[in-house]
Amino acid sequence: MDLSQFFSPDFAWLAVALLASGVVAGVTAGLLGVGGGIVVVPVLFHVFGLLGVDETVRMQMAVGTSLATIIPTSISSALSHHKRGAINFEIIRNWSPGILIGVVIGSMIVRIAEHQWLTGFFATVALLLAANMAFAKEEWRLSDSLPARWIQSLLSTIMGIVSTLMGIGGGTMGVTLMTLFGLHIRNAVATSAGLGLVIGIPAAIGFIINGWNIPARPAGSLGFVNLVGFCLIVPATILMAPTGAKIAHSISRKALLRAFAVFLTLTSIKMFWDLSS
């Protein structure tokens, strides 16, 4: 692919879409405790499609680039929450080893998985997340305290695997798990922002290594991380993450969760449609 395609008149509209997704991702990171990947991955997937990126690497590029954008977004969001004293560092210490193991396993799966499988996996999990966002109630609890350490290790490992394959910061799963075990929603959101950093750094490195010298990647890519998309999305996410964190401490999340549920459902349906056509 010629680098000039990234600076054509048509790409100007795509750049606007990327910047807009960065704004939404930043607010989402601060508000819901996720790294914005749940928004960025489907946007990048379709943007790369419009740019003519080969379908055999399109999903890997979307996920890898999203994981890279999670790093600065999570830092910005976590710092904003830390100022309010909302992060539970004990959970971060206890969950980080399992998450790192999960990231390694997820990176190994990416190396051998077909692109259709990765797309189908994202679409399936996105649909499940949409159902959770639409119907789950904040008062639902499995316990008023965290489970045994071995259960936490198992859950955090699963979270690392799924987050790596999805290109998300782990907040969507992390917030759900922590609230089910009695952690206040605001502390869960803040702590998940910190966990996004634990996921983003090693997972992005894994995608860079896995995509090294792979043909058909778009220009301006480092492995499966596209630096053009990264540079367009990151400034918007960093700028808007504190705004999301501020909103998270002042309003109800129910309406926003349901709106994202609709977005995820439509995204999932579109991906399944593409796979079947």
C-alpha positions as CSV (number, residue, x, y, z in Angstrom):
1,M,0.0,0.0,0.0
2,D,1.3,3.4,-1.0
3,L,1.8,5.8,1.9
4,S,0.2,8.6,-0.1
5,Q,-3.1,6.9,0.3
6,F,-3.1,8.0,4.0
7,F,-3.0,11.7,2.9
8,S,-5.5,11.7,0.0
9,P,-8.6,13.9,0.1
10,D,-10.7,10.8,1.0
11,F,-8.5,10.1,4.0
12,A,-9.4,13.5,5.5
13,W,-12.9,12.2,6.2
14,L,-11.4,9.0,7.6
15,A,-9.1,11.1,9.8
16,V,-12.2,12.9,11.2
17,A,-13.8,9.6,12.0
18,L,-10.6,8.4,13.8
19,L,-10.4,11.7,15.8
20,A,-14.1,11.4,16.7
21,S,-13.6,7.8,17.8
22,G,-10.7,9.0,19.9
23,V,-13.0,11.6,21.6
24,V,-15.6,8.9,22.4
25,A,-12.9,6.4,23.5
26,G,-11.4,9.0,25.8
27,V,-14.7,9.8,27.5
28,T,-15.5,6.1,27.6
29,A,-12.1,5.3,29.3
30,G,-12.8,7.8,32.0
31,L,-16.4,7.1,32.4
32,L,-16.6,3.3,32.2
33,G,-13.0,2.4,33.2
34,V,-12.2,0.9,29.8
35,G,-9.4,1.8,27.4
36,G,-11.7,2.8,24.7
37,G,-10.9,-0.3,22.6
38,I,-14.5,-1.4,22.5
39,V,-15.1,1.7,20.3
40,V,-11.7,1.9,18.6
41,V,-11.5,-1.7,17.3
42,P,-14.7,-1.6,15.2
43,V,-14.0,1.9,13.9
44,L,-10.4,0.9,12.9
45,F,-11.7,-2.4,11.4
46,H,-14.0,-0.5,9.0
47,V,-11.5,2.4,8.3
48,F,-8.9,-0.1,7.3
49,G,-11.4,-1.8,5.1
50,L,-12.2,1.6,3.4
51,L,-8.4,2.0,2.9
52,G,-8.2,-1.3,1.1
53,V,-6.2,-3.1,3.8
54,D,-6.2,-6.9,3.1
55,E,-8.8,-8.7,5.1
56,T,-6.2,-11.3,6.3
57,V,-4.6,-8.7,8.5
58,R,-7.4,-6.2,9.0
59,M,-8.7,-7.4,12.4
60,Q,-5.2,-8.0,13.7
61,M,-4.3,-4.4,12.8
62,A,-7.4,-3.0,14.4
63,V,-6.9,-4.9,17.7
64,G,-3.1,-4.2,17.8
65,T,-3.5,-0.5,17.2
66,S,-6.3,-0.3,19.7
67,L,-4.1,-2.0,22.4
68,A,-1.4,0.6,21.7
69,T,-3.9,3.5,22.1
70,I,-5.0,2.0,25.4
71,I,-1.6,2.7,27.0
72,P,-1.7,6.5,27.1
73,T,-5.5,6.6,27.6
74,S,-5.2,4.4,30.6
75,I,-2.5,6.5,32.1
76,S,-4.5,9.7,31.7
77,S,-7.7,8.0,33.1
78,A,-5.9,6.4,36.0
79,L,-4.2,9.6,37.0
80,S,-7.5,11.4,37.0
81,H,-9.1,8.7,39.2
82,H,-6.0,8.5,41.5
83,K,-6.4,12.2,42.3
84,R,-9.8,11.3,43.8
85,G,-8.3,8.4,45.7
86,A,-10.5,5.9,43.9
87,I,-8.0,3.2,42.8
88,N,-7.7,0.0,44.7
89,F,-4.0,-0.9,44.3
90,E,-4.4,-4.1,46.2
91,I,-6.5,-5.5,43.4
92,I,-4.0,-4.3,40.8
93,R,-1.2,-6.1,42.6
94,N,-3.2,-9.3,43.0
95,W,-4.6,-9.4,39.5
96,S,-1.6,-8.2,37.5
97,P,0.3,-11.6,37.4
98,G,-2.8,-13.4,36.1
99,I,-3.5,-10.7,33.6
100,L,0.1,-10.9,32.3
101,I,-0.2,-14.7,31.9
102,G,-3.5,-14.1,30.0
103,V,-1.9,-11.6,27.7
104,V,0.9,-14.1,26.8
105,I,-1.7,-16.8,26.1
106,G,-3.8,-14.3,24.0
107,S,-0.7,-13.3,22.0
108,M,0.1,-16.9,21.2
109,I,-3.5,-17.4,20.0
110,V,-3.3,-14.4,17.8
111,R,-0.1,-15.8,16.2
112,I,-2.0,-19.0,15.0
113,A,-5.6,-17.8,14.7
114,E,-7.2,-17.1,11.3
115,H,-8.6,-13.6,10.8
116,Q,-12.1,-14.9,10.5
117,W,-11.9,-16.5,13.9
118,L,-10.7,-13.2,15.5
119,T,-13.5,-11.2,13.9
120,G,-16.0,-13.8,15.0
121,F,-14.6,-13.8,18.5
122,F,-14.9,-10.0,18.8
123,A,-18.4,-10.0,17.4
124,T,-19.5,-12.8,19.8
125,V,-18.0,-11.2,22.9
126,A,-19.3,-7.8,21.9
127,L,-22.8,-9.2,21.7
128,L,-22.4,-10.7,25.2
129,L,-21.1,-7.4,26.5
130,A,-24.0,-5.6,25.0
131,A,-26.5,-7.8,26.8
132,N,-24.7,-7.3,30.0
133,M,-24.7,-3.5,29.6
134,A,-28.4,-3.5,28.6
135,F,-29.8,-5.8,31.3
136,A,-27.3,-6.1,34.2
137,K,-28.2,-4.2,37.4
138,E,-25.6,-2.4,39.5
139,E,-27.0,-4.0,42.7
140,W,-26.3,-7.6,41.4
141,R,-23.8,-9.3,43.7
142,L,-22.2,-12.7,44.0
143,S,-20.5,-11.7,47.3
144,D,-19.7,-8.7,49.4
145,S,-16.0,-9.4,49.2
146,L,-13.5,-10.7,46.7
147,P,-13.2,-14.5,46.3
148,A,-10.2,-16.7,47.2
149,R,-6.9,-15.7,45.7
150,W,-6.8,-18.7,43.3
151,I,-10.2,-17.7,41.9
152,Q,-9.0,-14.1,41.4
153,S,-6.0,-15.4,39.6
154,L,-8.1,-17.6,37.3
155,L,-10.5,-14.7,36.6
156,S,-7.7,-12.2,35.9
157,T,-6.0,-14.7,33.5
158,I,-9.3,-15.1,31.6
159,M,-9.6,-11.3,31.5
160,G,-6.1,-11.0,30.1
161,I,-6.8,-13.5,27.3
162,V,-10.1,-12.0,26.3
163,S,-8.8,-8.4,26.5
164,T,-5.9,-9.2,24.3
165,L,-8.0,-10.9,21.6
166,M,-10.6,-8.1,21.8
167,G,-8.2,-5.1,21.9
168,I,-9.8,-3.7,25.0
169,G,-8.3,-2.5,28.3
170,G,-10.1,-5.0,30.4
171,G,-12.4,-2.4,32.0
172,T,-15.5,-3.9,30.6
173,M,-14.8,-7.3,32.3
174,G,-13.0,-5.8,35.2
175,V,-15.7,-3.5,36.3
176,T,-18.3,-6.3,36.0
177,L,-16.2,-8.7,38.1
178,M,-15.3,-6.2,40.8
179,T,-18.8,-5.0,41.3
180,L,-20.1,-8.5,41.4
181,F,-17.8,-9.1,44.3
182,G,-18.9,-6.0,46.2
183,L,-16.5,-3.2,45.1
184,H,-18.2,0.2,44.7
185,I,-18.8,1.0,41.0
186,R,-16.6,4.2,41.1
187,N,-13.7,2.3,42.7
188,A,-14.2,-0.5,40.1
189,V,-14.1,2.0,37.3
190,A,-11.0,3.7,38.6
191,T,-9.2,0.4,39.3
192,S,-10.0,-0.9,35.9
193,A,-8.3,2.1,34.4
194,G,-5.1,1.1,36.1
195,L,-5.5,-2.5,34.9
196,G,-5.8,-1.2,31.3
197,L,-2.1,-0.2,31.5
198,V,-1.2,-3.7,32.7
199,I,-2.9,-5.2,29.7
200,G,-2.0,-2.6,27.1
201,I,1.8,-2.5,27.3
202,P,2.6,-6.3,27.0
203,A,-0.3,-6.9,24.6
204,A,0.8,-4.1,22.2
205,I,4.4,-5.5,22.3
206,G,3.0,-8.9,21.5
207,F,1.1,-7.6,18.5
208,I,4.2,-5.7,17.2
209,I,6.2,-9.0,17.4
210,N,3.5,-11.1,15.9
211,G,3.0,-8.7,13.0
212,W,6.7,-8.2,12.3
213,N,7.4,-8.5,8.5
214,I,3.9,-9.9,7.9
215,P,2.9,-8.9,4.3
216,A,-0.2,-6.9,3.4
217,R,0.0,-4.6,6.4
218,P,-0.9,-0.9,5.7
219,A,1.9,1.6,5.4
220,G,3.1,3.3,8.6
221,S,2.7,0.1,10.6
222,L,5.0,-1.4,13.3
223,G,4.0,-5.0,13.3
224,F,0.2,-5.1,13.8
225,V,0.2,-1.6,15.3
226,N,-0.6,1.2,12.8
227,L,1.2,4.4,13.8
228,V,-1.0,6.7,11.7
229,G,-4.2,5.5,13.5
230,F,-2.3,5.7,16.8
231,C,-1.2,9.3,16.3
232,L,-4.7,10.4,15.3
233,I,-6.6,8.7,18.1
234,V,-4.3,9.1,21.1
235,P,-4.4,12.9,21.4
236,A,-8.2,12.9,21.5
237,T,-8.3,10.1,24.1
238,I,-5.8,11.8,26.4
239,L,-7.7,15.1,26.1
240,M,-11.1,13.6,26.8
241,A,-10.3,10.9,29.4
242,P,-10.3,13.3,32.4
243,T,-13.7,14.6,31.2
244,G,-15.0,11.1,31.4
245,A,-13.5,10.5,34.8
246,K,-15.1,13.7,36.1
247,I,-18.5,12.7,34.7
248,A,-18.2,9.3,36.2
249,H,-18.2,10.8,39.7
250,S,-21.3,12.9,39.1
251,I,-24.0,11.1,37.0
252,S,-25.7,7.8,36.6
253,R,-24.2,5.4,34.0
254,K,-27.4,3.6,33.1
255,A,-28.4,5.5,30.0
256,L,-24.9,5.6,28.6
257,L,-24.5,1.8,29.2
258,R,-27.7,1.2,27.2
259,A,-26.5,3.4,24.4
260,F,-23.2,1.5,24.2
261,A,-25.2,-1.7,24.2
262,V,-27.0,-0.6,21.1
263,F,-23.7,0.4,19.5
264,L,-22.1,-3.0,20.3
265,T,-25.1,-4.9,19.0
266,L,-25.0,-3.1,15.7
267,T,-21.3,-3.6,15.5
268,S,-21.6,-7.3,16.2
269,I,-24.4,-7.8,13.6
270,K,-22.3,-6.0,11.0
271,M,-19.2,-8.1,11.7
272,F,-21.3,-11.4,11.5
273,W,-22.8,-10.1,8.2
274,D,-19.3,-9.5,6.8
275,L,-18.2,-13.0,7.8
276,S,-21.2,-14.6,6.1
277,S,-20.9,-12.6,2.8
